[in-house]
Amino acid sequence: MKKDEKDKRKSCEIGPVKAKVRRKQSASIREEAAEFQEDRPLPPHPCNGDEELYSNKIGNYSKGLPHNGLGEVDLKAYESFMKALKTGDPADFESIPLGGVVKLTNPQGAYAFDLAGPDSHHLGMIAPPAFSSAWAASEMAELYWQALTRDVPFAEFSTNPLTIAASSDLSNFSDFRGPKVGGAVTTGTLFRGNTLGDLVGPYISQFLWKNIPNGATTVIQRYRTTVAGDNHMTSYQEWLDIQNGMAPAAQNVFDPTPRYIRSGRDLSEWVHRDFTFQGFLAACLILLGLGQSALDSANPYLNSVTQVGFVTFGGPHILDFVVRSARSALEASWFQKWLIHRRLRPEEFGGRVHNHLTGAASYPINSELLQSQAVSKVFSTFGSYLLPMAYPEGCPTHTSYPAGHACIAGAGVTMLKAFSNESFVIPNPVQASADGLSLLPYSGTPLTIGNELNKLAANIALGRDTAGVHWRSDGIEGLKLGESVAIGILKDYRETYNEKFCGFSLTKFDGKSITI
């Protein structure tokens, strides 16, 4: 062989190990991660028992399938739906009878595998509230009040008669699991998340108000919203048509003026139009603009005199982990939605309440809801007991528990906490004016990164409740599931770094501190 040919084949690679050793190391890291996931004990997958308890499937999701005049699903169609879920055969999914033109949203996503983090089928959740429970009753009452108060600015919650009435009414429920002060729901805890940080400062997170550095431009967080009173599906025929999968007859009416998020209606519309990881990508860009003090103290480059992080422990690393966790979180959500729970959506439950109270049917709805101020107020306002929806199409065509938005939120926020200094105080905090046209200085209790990230997760998870498409437990438990997804991914990548690194530290939603 000629010398120039030998030179062409010669490797110019340098480094502490040769290529063959590196290949072996790479395989070992992957094998150990796979073995770790395989050796974990299988979690239980309990459900609330409603599907077996009610032969007419009144406690389960069926939107998009054919229904009778009461909104009860055609049982043969439901059997076909269940057959497809049990077999996983793509041909069986193509045989599911639909009631209209709207298709089911990707039930086969429940079977997808991933190559990093825990398998979607390897994470557990508690069962959601049962149809007849006091817990479910309290969640439905909260949803009625969220619909009734959509146009109340968050800044006026403490003085508005509707939010005062909502706080009083929810305090009467025996199993309401939202935050309380002294055993009572207050206007300061109303519709908020369950972490301590959720109760500090304004209702909306700083990450949904502050300007977003976005490459060569800056995004001002004033968004298109809908006009006051833009509510849908309050007439029975409209509701029934939507349950059967018909296209909505109405459309949202938009406010011509973009606004900062200042009310439940604005937040509902934000979580109507966002892409999967939008809020957490924005939060990441804001955090990266706060400087090194906002990074976790374990970042190996904070004390380096010659290097800064980039591919690892720098902007590209953090951005990638926030984004990559989103789809994994959805996979975990889809498994639970389709193959475990099949929980009905709030709008479906609203139809049950309406038919029960008008005498068209008799359902085992908890008396705490039927006797609540929420039910009487929604009827006196809208002329029906249906849940007023922010969206003309109502909920998406996939089951309720857990919320996909919440799972993504739990994963994205957990990734951000892993790389951030959670105790860092956010400078120059703001709050939206009551009309949403300006940001005003906020001068109350200092707002930390950790608390405001928890609040961001709750805003996005529970914002879907404000729209009427999810339950509180869909959001709160979805956040925990997404958190587990992110922690699993962080564990799988823990051994892939060359730097001296003591691990990712973060505070979970339950307040416990962990190091990965």
C-alpha positions as CSV (number, residue, x, y, z in Angstrom):
1,M,0.0,0.0,0.0
2,K,1.3,3.4,-0.9
3,K,2.2,5.9,1.8
4,D,-0.5,8.5,0.8
5,E,-3.1,5.8,0.9
6,K,-2.0,4.7,4.4
7,D,-2.1,8.4,5.5
8,K,-5.7,8.7,4.3
9,R,-6.8,5.7,6.4
10,K,-4.9,6.9,9.5
11,S,-7.1,8.3,12.3
12,C,-6.4,11.8,13.5
13,E,-8.5,11.4,16.6
14,I,-7.0,12.4,19.9
15,G,-8.4,11.9,23.4
16,P,-8.2,9.8,26.6
17,V,-9.5,6.6,24.9
18,K,-9.2,4.9,21.6
19,A,-12.2,4.5,19.3
20,K,-12.8,0.9,20.2
21,V,-12.8,1.6,23.9
22,R,-15.1,4.6,23.3
23,R,-17.5,2.3,21.4
24,K,-17.5,-0.1,24.3
25,Q,-18.1,2.7,26.8
26,S,-21.0,4.0,24.8
27,A,-22.6,0.6,24.6
28,S,-22.1,0.1,28.3
29,I,-23.8,3.4,29.3
30,R,-26.8,2.6,27.1
31,E,-27.0,-1.0,28.4
32,E,-26.8,0.2,32.0
33,A,-29.6,2.7,31.5
34,A,-31.8,0.1,29.8
35,E,-31.1,-2.4,32.6
36,F,-31.9,0.2,35.3
37,Q,-35.3,0.9,33.6
38,E,-36.0,-2.9,33.2
39,D,-35.1,-3.7,36.8
40,R,-37.5,-1.1,38.3
41,P,-40.6,-2.6,39.9
42,L,-43.7,-2.4,37.8
43,P,-46.2,0.1,39.2
44,P,-49.9,-0.6,39.8
45,H,-52.3,1.0,37.3
46,P,-55.6,1.5,39.3
47,C,-58.6,3.1,37.7
48,N,-61.7,4.6,39.4
49,G,-64.0,1.6,38.4
50,D,-66.6,3.7,36.6
51,E,-66.3,1.9,33.3
52,E,-67.2,-1.4,35.0
53,L,-69.8,0.1,37.4
54,Y,-72.0,1.9,34.8
55,S,-73.1,-0.3,31.9
56,N,-74.2,2.8,29.9
57,K,-70.6,4.3,30.2
58,I,-71.8,7.6,31.7
59,G,-68.5,7.9,33.6
60,N,-66.3,7.5,30.6
61,Y,-65.1,9.5,27.7
62,S,-66.9,8.9,24.4
63,K,-66.8,12.2,22.5
64,G,-66.7,11.7,18.7
65,L,-68.6,8.4,18.9
66,P,-72.3,8.3,18.1
67,H,-74.7,9.0,21.1
68,N,-78.4,9.0,21.8
69,G,-80.4,12.0,22.7
70,L,-79.1,12.0,26.3
71,G,-75.6,12.1,25.1
72,E,-75.0,8.4,26.2
73,V,-72.7,6.6,23.9
74,D,-73.9,3.9,21.4
75,L,-72.7,0.8,23.2
76,K,-71.7,-1.1,20.0
77,A,-69.5,1.8,19.0
78,Y,-68.0,1.8,22.5
79,E,-67.3,-1.9,22.2
80,S,-65.5,-1.3,18.9
81,F,-63.5,1.5,20.5
82,M,-62.5,-0.8,23.3
83,K,-61.7,-3.7,21.0
84,A,-59.2,-1.5,19.2
85,L,-57.6,-0.3,22.4
86,K,-57.2,-3.9,23.6
87,T,-55.8,-5.3,20.4
88,G,-53.7,-2.3,19.4
89,D,-54.3,-3.4,15.8
90,P,-54.3,-0.4,13.4
91,A,-57.0,-2.0,11.4
92,D,-59.3,-2.2,14.4
93,F,-58.9,1.6,14.9
94,E,-60.0,2.2,11.4
95,S,-63.2,0.3,12.1
96,I,-64.4,2.5,15.1
97,P,-67.7,4.1,14.2
98,L,-67.7,7.8,14.5
99,G,-70.7,10.0,15.1
100,G,-69.6,12.9,12.9
101,V,-66.7,14.5,11.1
102,V,-64.3,14.9,14.0
103,K,-61.7,12.2,14.4
104,L,-60.2,10.7,17.6
105,T,-56.8,12.2,18.5
106,N,-54.0,9.6,18.1
107,P,-55.0,6.7,20.4
108,Q,-52.2,4.6,18.9
109,G,-49.7,7.1,20.5
110,A,-50.4,5.1,23.7
111,Y,-48.3,2.3,22.4
112,A,-45.2,4.2,21.4
113,F,-41.8,3.4,22.8
114,D,-39.0,5.9,23.6
115,L,-35.2,5.4,23.9
116,A,-34.5,7.7,26.8
117,G,-36.1,7.8,30.2
118,P,-38.7,5.5,31.6
119,D,-41.1,3.7,29.2
120,S,-44.5,5.4,29.2
121,H,-46.1,2.2,30.5
122,H,-43.7,2.1,33.4
123,L,-45.0,5.1,35.3
124,G,-48.0,5.0,37.7
125,M,-50.7,7.4,38.8
126,I,-53.4,7.4,41.4
127,A,-57.0,6.8,40.1
128,P,-59.0,9.9,39.3
129,P,-62.2,10.8,41.2
130,A,-65.1,8.5,40.7
131,F,-68.2,9.8,38.9
132,S,-70.4,9.9,42.1
133,S,-67.8,11.0,44.5
134,A,-67.7,14.2,46.6
135,W,-64.2,14.8,45.1
136,A,-65.6,14.8,41.5
137,A,-68.5,17.0,42.7
138,S,-66.1,19.6,44.1
139,E,-64.0,19.6,40.9
140,M,-67.1,20.2,38.8
141,A,-68.2,23.0,41.0
142,E,-64.8,24.6,40.6
143,L,-65.2,24.3,36.8
144,Y,-68.6,26.0,36.9
145,W,-67.1,28.9,38.9
146,Q,-64.1,29.1,36.6
147,A,-66.5,29.5,33.7
148,L,-68.5,32.1,35.5
149,T,-65.5,34.2,36.5
150,R,-63.5,34.0,33.2
151,D,-63.8,37.7,32.6
152,V,-62.9,38.8,36.2
153,P,-59.3,40.2,36.2
154,F,-57.0,38.3,38.5
155,A,-56.1,41.7,40.1
156,E,-59.7,42.1,41.2
157,F,-60.3,38.6,42.7
158,S,-60.2,39.9,46.2
159,T,-63.2,42.3,45.7
160,N,-65.3,40.8,42.9
161,P,-68.6,39.4,44.1
162,L,-68.3,36.3,41.8
163,T,-64.9,35.3,43.1
164,I,-65.9,35.9,46.7
165,A,-69.0,33.7,46.1
166,A,-66.9,31.0,44.4
167,S,-64.5,30.9,47.4
168,S,-67.4,30.6,49.9
169,D,-69.1,27.8,47.8
170,L,-66.0,25.7,47.3
171,S,-65.2,25.9,51.0
172,N,-68.5,24.0,51.7
173,F,-67.4,20.9,49.8
174,S,-66.2,18.0,51.9
175,D,-63.5,16.8,49.5
176,F,-62.2,19.8,47.6
177,R,-58.5,19.4,47.2
178,G,-57.4,22.8,46.0
179,P,-55.3,25.0,48.3
180,K,-56.9,26.5,51.4
181,V,-56.0,28.9,54.2
182,G,-57.2,27.9,57.7
183,G,-59.3,25.1,56.1
184,A,-61.1,27.5,53.7
185,V,-60.8,28.5,50.1
186,T,-60.1,32.2,49.8
187,T,-59.8,34.6,46.9
188,G,-56.1,34.4,47.4
189,T,-56.1,30.6,46.9
190,L,-58.9,30.4,44.3
191,F,-58.1,28.4,41.2
192,R,-54.4,28.2,42.1
193,G,-52.0,25.3,42.1
194,N,-51.1,23.2,45.1
195,T,-47.4,24.1,45.8
196,L,-46.5,26.8,48.3
197,G,-45.0,28.9,45.5
198,D,-48.4,29.0,43.8
199,L,-49.8,31.2,46.6
200,V,-47.0,33.8,46.5
201,G,-47.5,36.9,44.5
202,P,-49.8,37.5,41.5
203,Y,-51.8,34.6,40.0
204,I,-49.9,34.6,36.7
205,S,-46.2,33.5,36.6
206,Q,-43.6,36.1,35.7
207,F,-42.6,33.7,32.9
208,L,-45.9,34.5,31.2
209,W,-45.5,38.3,31.5
210,K,-41.9,39.2,31.1
211,N,-40.3,39.9,27.7
212,I,-38.8,36.9,26.0
213,P,-35.3,37.3,24.5
214,N,-35.7,35.5,21.2
215,G,-32.5,35.7,19.1
216,A,-32.3,39.0,17.3
217,T,-35.6,40.2,18.6
218,T,-37.7,40.4,21.8
219,V,-41.1,39.0,22.2
220,I,-43.5,41.2,24.1
221,Q,-46.0,38.9,25.8
222,R,-49.2,40.6,24.7
223,Y,-51.4,38.0,23.1
224,R,-54.6,37.7,21.1
225,T,-57.6,36.9,23.3
226,T,-61.3,36.6,22.9
227,V,-63.9,39.1,23.9
228,A,-65.8,39.1,27.2
229,G,-68.7,36.7,27.2
230,D,-67.5,34.5,24.4
231,N,-68.9,31.3,25.8
232,H,-70.0,28.2,24.0
233,M,-72.0,25.0,24.3
234,T,-74.6,26.4,26.7
235,S,-77.5,25.2,24.5
236,Y,-78.4,21.5,24.6
237,Q,-78.5,20.8,20.8
238,E,-75.1,22.6,20.4
239,W,-73.7,20.4,23.2
240,L,-75.1,17.2,21.8
241,D,-73.8,17.9,18.3
242,I,-70.3,18.5,19.6
243,Q,-70.5,15.2,21.6
244,N,-71.4,13.4,18.3
245,G,-68.3,14.9,16.6
246,M,-70.0,17.5,14.5
247,A,-68.0,20.6,13.5
248,P,-68.8,23.6,15.8
249,A,-71.5,26.0,14.3
250,A,-69.9,29.0,16.0
251,Q,-66.4,30.5,16.2
252,N,-64.5,32.4,18.8
253,V,-64.9,36.2,18.6
254,F,-61.5,37.9,19.0
255,D,-60.6,41.1,20.8
256,P,-58.8,43.3,18.2
257,T,-56.3,44.5,20.9
258,P,-53.5,42.1,22.1
259,R,-53.3,42.0,25.9
260,Y,-51.1,40.7,28.7
261,I,-52.7,37.8,30.4
262,R,-55.0,39.4,33.0
263,S,-58.0,37.1,33.3
264,G,-59.1,33.5,33.0
265,R,-60.4,34.1,29.5
266,D,-57.0,35.4,28.4
267,L,-55.3,32.4,30.0
268,S,-57.8,30.0,28.4
269,E,-57.1,31.4,25.0
270,W,-53.3,31.2,25.5
271,V,-53.5,27.5,26.3
272,H,-55.8,27.1,23.3
273,R,-53.3,28.2,20.8
274,D,-49.9,27.3,22.3
275,F,-47.6,24.7,20.8
276,T,-46.5,21.8,23.1
277,F,-43.5,23.3,24.9
278,Q,-44.0,27.0,24.1
279,G,-44.3,28.2,27.7
280,F,-41.2,26.3,28.9
281,L,-39.1,27.3,25.9
282,A,-40.0,30.9,26.7
283,A,-39.2,30.4,30.4
284,C,-35.8,28.9,29.4
285,L,-34.9,31.9,27.2
286,I,-35.9,34.3,30.0
287,L,-33.8,32.3,32.5
288,L,-30.8,32.2,30.3
289,G,-31.0,36.0,30.1
290,L,-30.7,36.3,33.9
291,G,-27.0,35.5,34.0
292,Q,-24.9,32.9,35.8
293,S,-26.4,33.6,39.2
294,A,-29.6,32.1,38.0
295,L,-27.9,28.8,37.2
296,D,-27.7,25.8,39.6
297,S,-24.7,26.0,41.9
298,A,-23.7,22.5,40.8
299,N,-23.1,23.6,37.2
300,P,-19.5,22.6,36.7
301,Y,-18.6,25.7,34.7
302,L,-19.7,28.3,37.3
303,N,-16.2,28.2,38.9
304,S,-14.1,27.4,35.8
305,V,-11.4,30.0,35.0
306,T,-11.0,28.9,31.4
307,Q,-14.3,27.5,30.1
308,V,-18.0,28.2,29.9
309,G,-20.8,25.6,29.3
310,F,-22.3,25.2,25.9
311,V,-22.9,21.7,24.5
312,T,-23.0,20.5,28.0
313,F,-24.4,22.6,30.9
314,G,-25.0,25.6,28.7
315,G,-27.9,27.1,26.7
316,P,-28.1,24.3,24.0
317,H,-28.1,21.6,26.7
318,I,-30.9,23.2,28.8
319,L,-33.0,24.1,25.7
320,D,-32.7,20.6,24.4
321,F,-33.7,18.9,27.6
322,V,-36.8,21.2,28.0
323,V,-37.9,20.4,24.4
324,R,-37.1,16.7,24.3
325,S,-39.0,16.0,27.5
326,A,-42.3,17.3,26.0
327,R,-43.0,14.3,23.7
328,S,-42.0,11.8,26.3
329,A,-44.4,13.4,28.7
330,L,-47.2,13.2,26.1
331,E,-46.4,9.5,25.6
332,A,-46.8,8.9,29.3
333,S,-50.0,10.9,29.3
334,W,-51.4,9.0,26.3
335,F,-50.9,5.6,27.8
336,Q,-52.8,6.7,31.0
337,K,-55.5,8.4,29.0
338,W,-56.4,5.6,26.5
339,L,-55.2,2.3,28.2
340,I,-56.0,2.9,31.8
341,H,-58.6,5.6,32.7
342,R,-60.7,6.8,29.8
343,R,-62.1,9.4,32.1
344,L,-65.0,11.6,30.8
345,R,-64.4,15.2,30.1
346,P,-66.0,18.0,32.2
347,E,-68.3,19.0,29.3
348,E,-69.6,15.4,29.2
349,F,-70.2,15.5,33.0
350,G,-72.0,18.8,32.5
351,G,-74.5,17.1,30.1
352,R,-75.1,14.5,32.8
353,V,-75.9,17.2,35.4
354,H,-78.2,19.0,32.9
355,N,-80.2,15.9,32.1
356,H,-80.4,14.9,35.7
357,L,-81.7,18.2,36.9
358,T,-84.1,18.7,34.1
359,G,-85.6,15.3,34.7
360,A,-84.5,13.7,31.4
361,A,-82.4,11.1,33.2
362,S,-81.4,10.0,36.7
363,Y,-77.7,9.8,37.4
364,P,-75.7,9.1,40.6
365,I,-74.3,12.7,40.9
366,N,-73.2,13.7,44.3
367,S,-75.7,15.8,46.2
368,E,-73.0,18.3,47.2
369,L,-72.8,19.5,43.6
370,L,-76.5,19.5,43.0
371,Q,-77.1,21.6,46.0
372,S,-74.2,24.0,45.4
373,Q,-74.3,27.7,44.5
374,A,-72.3,26.9,41.4
375,V,-75.1,24.9,39.8
376,S,-77.8,27.4,40.5
377,K,-75.6,30.3,39.4
378,V,-74.7,28.7,36.1
379,F,-78.3,28.0,35.4
380,S,-79.5,31.5,36.2
381,T,-76.7,33.0,34.0
382,F,-76.9,30.7,31.0
383,G,-80.3,28.9,31.2
384,S,-78.9,25.4,31.3
385,Y,-76.8,23.3,33.6
386,L,-74.2,22.6,30.9
387,L,-70.6,23.7,31.4
388,P,-70.0,27.0,29.5
389,M,-66.9,26.4,27.3
390,A,-64.3,28.8,26.2
391,Y,-63.8,27.0,22.9
392,P,-66.5,26.4,20.3
393,E,-65.3,22.9,19.7
394,G,-65.1,22.1,23.4
395,C,-62.5,19.7,24.5
396,P,-60.1,17.8,22.2
397,T,-61.0,14.3,21.1
398,H,-58.9,12.4,23.6
399,T,-59.7,11.3,27.1
400,S,-59.4,13.6,30.2
401,Y,-57.0,12.1,32.7
402,P,-54.2,13.2,32.9
403,A,-54.0,16.5,31.0
404,G,-51.4,16.5,28.3
405,H,-50.7,20.2,28.9
406,A,-50.0,19.3,32.6
407,C,-47.7,16.4,31.8
408,I,-45.6,18.6,29.5
409,A,-45.6,21.4,32.1
410,G,-44.4,19.0,34.8
411,A,-41.6,17.7,32.6
412,G,-40.5,21.1,31.2
413,V,-40.5,22.8,34.6
414,T,-38.6,20.0,36.2
415,M,-35.9,20.2,33.6
416,L,-35.7,24.0,34.2
417,K,-35.5,23.5,38.0
418,A,-32.7,20.9,37.5
419,F,-30.5,23.5,35.8
420,S,-31.6,26.6,37.8
421,N,-30.9,28.3,41.1
422,E,-34.4,27.9,42.5
423,S,-33.8,30.4,45.3
424,F,-32.7,33.2,42.8
425,V,-35.0,36.2,43.2
426,I,-36.4,37.4,39.9
427,P,-35.5,41.1,39.4
428,N,-38.0,43.8,38.6
429,P,-41.2,41.6,38.9
430,V,-44.4,42.8,37.2
431,Q,-48.1,42.2,37.1
432,A,-50.7,43.0,34.4
433,S,-53.1,45.9,34.7
434,A,-56.8,45.0,35.0
435,D,-57.3,45.8,31.3
436,G,-54.2,43.8,30.2
437,L,-52.7,46.8,28.3
438,S,-49.7,47.3,30.5
439,L,-47.4,45.8,33.1
440,L,-47.2,47.4,36.5
441,P,-44.4,47.0,39.1
442,Y,-45.0,44.3,41.7
443,S,-43.6,45.1,45.1
444,G,-44.9,42.3,47.3
445,T,-43.1,39.1,48.6
446,P,-40.0,38.4,46.6
447,L,-40.6,35.9,43.7
448,T,-38.1,33.2,43.2
449,I,-37.3,31.1,40.2
450,G,-38.5,27.9,41.8
451,N,-41.8,29.3,42.9
452,E,-42.5,31.0,39.6
453,L,-41.7,27.9,37.7
454,N,-44.1,25.9,39.8
455,K,-46.7,28.7,39.2
456,L,-46.0,28.6,35.5
457,A,-46.7,24.8,35.5
458,A,-50.0,25.4,37.4
459,N,-51.0,28.3,35.2
460,I,-50.7,26.1,32.1
461,A,-52.2,23.0,33.6
462,L,-55.1,24.7,35.4
463,G,-55.6,27.2,32.6
464,R,-57.1,24.3,30.6
465,D,-59.6,23.9,33.5
466,T,-60.5,27.6,33.2
467,A,-61.4,26.8,29.5
468,G,-63.6,23.9,30.7
469,V,-61.7,21.1,29.0
470,H,-60.0,19.5,32.1
471,W,-60.5,18.7,35.8
472,R,-58.2,19.9,38.6
473,S,-57.0,16.4,39.2
474,D,-56.1,16.0,35.5
475,G,-53.7,18.9,36.0
476,I,-52.3,18.3,39.5
477,E,-51.6,14.6,38.9
478,G,-50.5,15.3,35.3
479,L,-47.8,17.6,36.7
480,K,-46.5,14.8,38.9
481,L,-46.4,12.3,35.9
482,G,-44.5,14.8,33.8
483,E,-42.1,15.4,36.6
484,S,-41.4,11.6,36.8
485,V,-40.7,11.6,33.1
486,A,-38.2,14.4,33.4
487,I,-36.5,12.8,36.4
488,G,-36.2,9.5,34.5
489,I,-34.5,11.3,31.5
490,L,-32.1,13.1,33.8
491,K,-31.2,9.8,35.4
492,D,-30.5,8.2,32.0
493,Y,-28.2,11.0,31.0
494,R,-26.4,11.3,34.4
495,E,-23.4,9.1,33.3
496,T,-22.9,10.7,29.9
497,Y,-20.9,13.8,31.0
498,N,-17.1,14.2,31.2
499,E,-17.2,17.0,33.6
500,K,-16.9,16.6,37.4
501,F,-20.5,16.9,38.3
502,C,-22.2,16.1,41.6
503,G,-25.7,15.7,40.1
504,F,-28.9,17.6,39.2
505,S,-30.6,19.0,42.3
506,L,-34.2,20.2,42.4
507,T,-37.3,20.6,44.5
508,K,-40.2,18.4,43.5
509,F,-43.8,19.5,43.4
510,D,-44.4,17.8,46.7
511,G,-41.7,20.0,48.3
512,K,-39.1,17.2,48.6
513,S,-35.5,18.0,47.5
514,I,-33.7,15.4,45.4
515,T,-30.4,15.0,43.7
516,I,-30.0,12.9,40.6
